[in-house]
Amino acid sequence: MTEVGNAAGKRVRAHLLTIGDELLAGDVIDRNKAWMGRRCRALGVEVVRASTVRDRVEEIVAAMREAAEQAELCLVSGGLGPTTDDLTAESAAAAAGVGLVRHQALADRLEAFFGARGRELVETNLKQADLPEGAVVLDNPIGTAAGFAVELRGCWLFSMPGVPRELHQMMREQVEPRVRERFAQLVAVPRRVYRAIGSGESSVQQNVKGVLAEARERSPGLASMFVHYRARYPEVQLILEATPGPDDAGANAVELASLDEPLRAAIGPALYSVSLGEDDEGDEHSLAKLLVAKLIERGLSLATAESCTGGGIGAAVTAIAGSSACFVGGVIAYANAVKIAQLGVAAELLATHGAVSEPVARAMAEGARTRLGADIAVSTTGVAGPGGGSPDKPVGTVDVAVATAAGTSYKRLLLFGKRDTIRYAATLLALKLVLDTLLDTLSNPDNVAPPTSG
């Protein structure tokens, strides 16, 4: 590839192209496009368009040529397999006006790959060694489909496998270094991500309105920053990006960071995390990750007692690498008999107050803490729906308790949505209550349980 730098002030543009009938039919969720978009953001590349086409040569060729007219980069995912519907190499060659060339080194590697596994290499498999003439081979150490890079009307097209783990490794190891080498002036746009739970999207916007208005008056860079609000109930994200304005003025990282304290004050207790978001993988477990880190930092252990969330809290915590250092285990006490036998909840409490009640939630958390030997335990019991609600405990009623050595705190949640939404929201809000309890211990070591709230 020719080494060139992008002109100062001009952002490198990218078109993301994913290929496959299965993506358009909904048989496979197209997560590759979102992942490539996040990697582009971390690189400092501006994604101007993303598209998906079927496994048809004419449609792929048209999409590639369109991308070349719009952008300096075209990142392609899919269609590099050995079967008749894998048409990316053929299409890229047609778009570039060249033929296909067999790479003997790739053919030899395929033969060795199949031979080592006692499988016969058939002619169909050798299709993966045929790449557009003049293409640069992108190594794939964990799969049979090599990627390639080819120039197309001044646009560099990088073709990668559709298998996510192969795509991820090839993008990081093969594509990104070449992009940085070619576009020497790439700089990631500074970014801040503020995550909140317990405050709605419109409330967050109203609360930060004054802070952002004042910031825009402070400098041309802050005046042009782009503000995003992203909600997935019950979490709301406020994202600030220092996107350059018409005069190419953009805020620097220090200017963005100067907004942290006023935004913390404006958002209030709902805010649980502030991050750079430069290499954000779209992680849905950021709250659990923060909680695990805090537990390990304090040398504390956590246990769970779950009814309506059905193990969701435990799953969120154990999804985090290293959580074995703080998570001791949990009980999914869905039936009252299990609440009694495994958690020691008194049958009289259940008979008098019902499973969804403050006394039972408290008893579940305390039972889990005692029986599992944890420093902190959290419990959930509620009505996830669609049935089972009553006038005093409608669908969406979830009782959460957090037990520590100093006592047990409790909160009743009134959630909305379908069953899955209620269970997901209850899981995150329970994690947030544990985190709030933990942070309270950090600021008040003698008080390991926050005041009880209804």
C-alpha positions in Angstrom: 0.0 0.0 0.0 1.2 3.5 -0.7 1.9 5.5 2.5 0.1 8.8 2.5 -1.3 11.1 5.2 -4.7 12.5 5.3 -4.9 16.2 4.8 -5.0 18.2 8.0 -8.5 18.9 9.2 -10.0 16.3 6.9 -11.3 13.2 8.6 -10.9 9.8 7.0 -14.3 8.4 6.0 -15.3 4.8 6.1 -18.2 2.7 4.6 -19.0 -0.5 6.4 -20.3 -3.3 4.3 -21.7 -6.6 5.6 -22.6 -9.4 3.2 -25.1 -12.2 3.5 -28.7 -13.1 2.9 -28.9 -14.4 6.4 -28.3 -10.9 7.8 -31.2 -9.4 5.8 -33.5 -12.3 6.6 -32.9 -11.9 10.3 -31.5 -15.4 10.7 -28.3 -13.9 12.0 -28.0 -10.6 14.0 -25.5 -8.3 12.3 -23.2 -7.5 15.2 -20.1 -7.2 13.0 -21.3 -3.8 11.6 -21.6 -2.3 15.1 -18.3 -3.8 16.2 -16.5 -2.3 13.2 -18.1 1.0 13.8 -16.7 1.1 17.3 -13.3 0.2 16.1 -13.4 3.0 13.6 -14.4 5.4 16.3 -11.4 4.3 18.4 -9.1 4.8 15.3 -10.4 8.3 14.6 -12.1 7.2 11.4 -15.6 8.7 10.6 -18.2 6.1 9.5 -20.3 7.9 6.9 -22.4 4.9 5.8 -23.1 1.3 6.6 -25.0 -1.1 4.4 -25.8 -4.8 4.0 -26.3 -6.7 0.7 -27.3 -10.2 -0.4 -25.0 -12.8 -1.7 -25.3 -11.6 -5.3 -22.3 -10.5 -7.3 -24.0 -7.6 -9.0 -25.2 -6.2 -5.7 -21.9 -6.6 -3.9 -20.0 -5.0 -6.8 -22.4 -2.1 -6.8 -22.1 -1.6 -3.1 -18.3 -1.7 -3.3 -18.2 0.9 -6.1 -20.6 3.1 -4.2 -18.4 2.9 -1.1 -15.4 3.9 -3.2 -17.2 7.1 -4.3 -18.1 8.1 -0.7 -15.1 7.1 1.4 -11.4 6.4 1.7 -12.0 3.1 3.5 -14.4 0.3 2.9 -14.5 -2.4 5.6 -16.2 -5.6 4.4 -17.3 -8.6 6.5 -18.5 -11.9 5.2 -18.5 -14.0 2.0 -15.0 -15.5 2.2 -15.9 -19.1 2.8 -15.6 -22.0 0.3 -19.2 -22.5 -0.7 -21.1 -21.2 -3.8 -22.7 -18.3 -1.9 -19.3 -16.9 -0.8 -18.7 -14.3 -3.5 -16.7 -11.5 -1.9 -13.4 -12.1 -3.5 -15.0 -12.6 -7.0 -17.0 -9.4 -6.5 -14.1 -7.3 -5.3 -12.1 -8.4 -8.3 -14.9 -7.4 -10.6 -15.3 -4.0 -8.9 -11.6 -3.4 -9.3 -11.6 -4.6 -12.9 -9.0 -7.4 -12.3 -9.1 -11.1 -12.3 -8.7 -13.7 -9.5 -5.2 -15.1 -8.8 -4.5 -18.3 -6.8 -2.0 -17.7 -4.0 0.0 -20.9 -3.7 1.0 -20.2 -0.1 -2.6 -20.0 0.9 -3.4 -23.2 -1.0 -0.5 -25.0 0.7 -1.7 -23.8 4.1 -5.2 -25.1 3.4 -3.8 -28.5 2.4 -1.8 -28.6 5.6 -4.8 -27.5 7.7 -7.0 -30.3 6.4 -4.2 -32.9 6.4 -3.5 -32.2 10.1 -7.1 -33.0 10.8 -7.3 -36.1 8.7 -9.7 -34.5 6.2 -9.6 -34.4 2.4 -8.9 -31.1 0.7 -11.4 -30.8 -2.1 -11.3 -28.3 -5.0 -14.0 -26.2 -3.4 -11.8 -25.5 -0.4 -9.1 -24.1 -2.7 -11.5 -21.3 -3.6 -10.3 -19.6 -0.5 -6.8 -19.2 -2.0 -8.2 -17.2 -4.9 -7.9 -13.5 -4.3 -8.2 -10.4 -6.6 -5.0 -9.7 -8.6 -2.7 -7.3 -6.7 -4.5 -7.8 -3.4 -2.5 -7.8 -0.1 -3.2 -11.0 1.9 -4.5 -10.5 5.4 -3.4 -13.4 7.6 -6.1 -15.4 9.5 -4.3 -17.6 12.1 -7.5 -19.0 13.6 -9.5 -19.8 10.4 -9.2 -21.0 6.8 -10.5 -17.7 5.2 -7.7 -15.3 4.5 -8.7 -11.7 4.2 -7.4 -9.3 1.6 -6.9 -5.6 0.9 -7.3 -4.1 -2.5 -7.4 -0.5 -3.9 -10.6 0.4 -5.5 -10.7 3.8 -7.2 -8.7 5.5 -4.5 -10.5 3.7 -1.7 -8.8 0.9 0.3 -11.1 -2.0 0.6 -10.4 -4.5 3.5 -12.3 -7.7 3.3 -12.5 -9.8 6.4 -14.4 -13.0 7.5 -17.9 -12.9 8.9 -17.0 -15.2 11.8 -16.8 -12.7 14.7 -13.7 -13.9 16.4 -11.8 -14.1 13.1 -13.0 -10.7 12.1 -12.0 -9.2 15.5 -8.5 -10.6 15.4 -7.9 -9.7 11.7 -9.2 -6.1 12.3 -6.9 -5.5 15.2 -3.8 -7.3 13.9 -4.0 -6.8 10.2 -6.3 -3.9 9.3 -5.8 -1.3 12.0 -2.0 -1.1 11.7 -2.3 -0.6 7.9 -4.9 2.1 8.3 -2.7 3.9 10.8 0.3 3.6 8.5 -1.6 4.9 5.5 -3.4 7.7 7.3 -0.6 9.0 9.5 -2.6 11.9 11.0 -5.5 9.8 12.4 -6.6 11.0 15.9 -9.5 9.6 17.8 -12.2 12.1 18.6 -12.2 12.7 22.4 -15.2 11.2 24.1 -16.9 11.0 27.5 -19.6 8.5 28.4 -21.7 9.1 31.5 -23.9 6.1 32.6 -26.8 6.5 34.9 -29.4 4.2 36.4 -32.5 5.5 38.2 -33.2 8.6 36.2 -35.0 8.7 32.9 -33.6 10.0 29.6 -35.7 13.2 29.6 -34.8 13.8 33.2 -31.1 13.5 32.5 -31.4 15.8 29.5 -33.2 18.4 31.6 -30.7 18.1 34.5 -27.6 18.6 32.3 -29.1 21.3 30.0 -27.6 24.2 31.9 -24.2 22.6 32.3 -23.9 21.9 28.5 -25.2 25.4 27.6 -22.6 27.0 29.8 -19.9 24.8 28.3 -20.8 25.8 24.8 -20.1 29.4 25.6 -16.6 28.6 27.0 -14.8 27.7 23.8 -15.3 27.0 20.0 -14.4 23.4 20.6 -17.0 22.8 23.3 -19.5 24.8 21.2 -19.3 22.2 18.4 -19.3 19.0 20.6 -22.0 16.5 19.7 -24.3 15.3 22.5 -25.9 11.9 22.3 -28.5 10.4 24.7 -28.9 6.6 24.6 -31.4 4.7 26.7 -31.8 1.1 27.4 -34.2 0.9 30.3 -33.2 1.3 33.1 -29.9 2.7 32.0 -29.3 6.1 30.3 -26.1 7.1 28.7 -25.0 10.7 28.1 -22.2 10.7 25.4 -20.2 13.8 24.6 -18.1 13.7 21.4 -15.7 16.5 20.5 -16.6 16.3 16.8 -14.9 19.2 14.9 -17.3 21.8 13.7 -17.4 23.6 10.3 -14.3 25.6 11.2 -12.5 22.3 12.2 -12.5 23.4 15.9 -12.9 20.5 18.3 -12.6 20.2 22.0 -9.6 18.5 23.4 -9.8 15.7 26.1 -9.0 18.1 28.9 -11.9 20.4 28.0 -14.3 17.4 27.9 -13.0 16.1 31.2 -13.6 19.6 32.8 -17.3 18.8 32.5 -17.2 15.7 34.7 -17.8 17.4 38.1 -20.6 19.7 37.0 -22.3 16.8 35.2 -21.9 14.6 38.2 -23.6 17.2 40.3 -26.4 17.7 37.7 -27.1 14.0 37.2 -26.9 13.2 40.8 -26.9 9.7 42.5 -28.1 8.0 39.4 -24.7 8.4 37.8 -22.5 5.4 38.4 -19.7 5.6 35.8 -17.8 8.1 33.7 -15.5 6.7 31.1 -13.4 7.8 28.1 -15.3 5.4 25.8 -12.4 5.3 23.4 -12.4 1.6 23.0 -15.9 0.9 24.2 -17.0 -2.5 23.0 -20.6 -1.8 23.7 -20.3 -3.6 26.9 -23.6 -4.3 28.5 -21.9 -5.4 31.7 -20.2 -2.1 32.7 -22.1 -1.8 35.9 -21.3 -5.4 37.0 -17.7 -4.8 35.9 -17.5 -1.7 38.1 -19.1 -3.6 41.0 -16.7 -6.5 40.8 -13.7 -4.2 40.7 -15.0 -2.4 43.8 -15.6 -5.6 45.7 -12.2 -6.9 44.9 -10.6 -3.6 45.8 -12.3 -3.8 49.2 -11.7 -7.5 49.7 -15.4 -8.2 50.1 -17.5 -11.1 48.9 -21.0 -11.1 47.4 -23.8 -13.7 47.3 -27.3 -13.6 45.7 -30.7 -14.8 46.5 -32.9 -14.4 43.4 -36.5 -15.1 42.7 -38.0 -13.0 39.8 -34.6 -12.3 38.2 -33.9 -16.1 38.0 -30.1 -15.9 38.3 -29.7 -12.7 36.3 -27.6 -11.0 38.9 -25.3 -13.9 39.3 -25.0 -14.2 35.5 -24.1 -10.5 35.2 -21.5 -10.8 37.9 -19.9 -14.0 36.7 -19.7 -12.7 33.1 -16.9 -10.5 34.4 -13.4 -12.1 34.2 -12.0 -12.4 37.7 -15.3 -12.3 39.5 -14.4 -15.6 41.3 -12.3 -13.3 43.6 -15.5 -11.8 45.1 -18.6 -13.9 44.1 -19.2 -16.9 46.3 -22.5 -18.1 44.8 -26.2 -17.7 44.8 -29.6 -19.4 45.3 -32.4 -19.1 42.7 -35.3 -19.4 45.2 -38.2 -19.3 42.8 -40.5 -21.5 44.8 -41.5 -20.6 48.4 -40.3 -24.1 49.5 -36.8 -23.2 48.3 -36.9 -19.8 50.0 -37.7 -21.7 53.3 -35.3 -24.7 52.9 -32.3 -23.0 51.3 -32.5 -19.4 52.7 -34.2 -20.0 56.0 -37.1 -17.7 55.2 -39.8 -18.2 57.9 -43.0 -19.8 56.6 -44.9 -17.4 58.7 -43.4 -14.4 56.8 -44.5 -15.9 53.5 -48.0 -16.7 54.8 -48.5 -13.3 56.3 -46.8 -10.9 53.8 -46.5 -12.9 50.6 -43.4 -13.7 48.6 -43.3 -10.2 47.2 -42.8 -8.2 50.3 -40.2 -6.3 52.3 -39.9 -8.9 55.1 -39.3 -11.7 52.7 -36.8 -9.7 50.6 -34.9 -8.9 53.8 -35.0 -12.5 55.0 -33.8 -13.8 51.6 -30.8 -11.4 51.6 -29.9 -12.2 55.2 -30.3 -15.9 54.7 -28.0 -15.9 51.6 -25.4 -13.8 53.4 -25.4 -16.1 56.5 -25.7 -19.5 54.7 -23.2 -18.7 51.9 -20.8 -16.9 54.1 -20.6 -13.6 52.2 -19.9 -10.0 53.3 -22.8 -8.7 51.2 -25.9 -10.4 49.8 -28.6 -9.1 47.5 -32.1 -10.5 47.0 -34.9 -9.9 44.5 -38.5 -11.0 44.7 -41.2 -9.6 42.5 -43.9 -9.8 39.9 -42.4 -10.0 36.4 -45.7 -10.7 34.6 -47.5 -10.9 32.4 -49.8 -12.3 35.0 -49.7 -12.5 38.8 -50.2 -8.9 39.6 -52.7 -7.4 42.0 -53.9 -3.9 42.9 -51.4 -3.5 45.7 -48.6 -5.4 43.9 -49.0 -4.8 40.1 -46.8 -6.4 37.5 -43.4 -4.7 37.7 -43.3 -4.6 41.5 -39.9 -5.9 42.6 -38.6 -5.9 46.2 -34.8 -5.7 46.6 -32.7 -6.0 49.8 -29.0 -5.8 50.4 -27.7 -7.4 53.6 -24.3 -6.5 55.2 -22.8 -7.0 58.7 -24.3 -3.7 59.8 -27.8 -4.3 58.7 -30.1 -4.7 55.7 -31.4 -2.0 53.4 -34.5 -2.4 51.2 -36.1 -0.8 48.2 -39.3 -1.4 46.3 -39.0 -0.9 42.6 -42.0 -0.1 40.4 -40.9 -1.2 36.9 -42.7 -1.2 33.6 -42.5 -3.1 30.3 -42.7 -6.8 29.3 -41.4 -9.7 31.4 -37.9 -9.6 29.9 -37.6 -5.9 30.3 -38.7 -6.0 34.0 -36.3 -8.8 34.8 -33.4 -7.0 33.0 -34.3 -3.7 34.8 -34.5 -5.4 38.2 -31.1 -7.1 37.6 -29.4 -3.8 36.9 -31.2 -1.8 39.6 -30.2 -4.5 42.1 -26.6 -4.3 41.1 -26.8 -0.5 41.4 -28.2 -0.9 45.0 -25.3 -3.1 45.9 -22.8 -0.6 44.4 -24.5 2.2 46.3 -24.1 0.2 49.5 -20.5 -0.5 48.7 -19.7 3.1 47.8 -21.4 4.2 51.1 -18.9 2.0 53.0 -16.0 3.6 51.1 -17.1 7.1 52.3 -18.3 5.9 55.7 -16.3 2.8 56.8 -18.3 2.6 60.0 -21.6 2.3 58.2 -21.8 -0.6 55.9 -25.5 -0.3 55.0 -27.2 2.8 53.7 -30.4 4.1 55.3 -33.5 2.0 54.6 -35.7 3.5 51.9 -39.1 2.5 50.7 
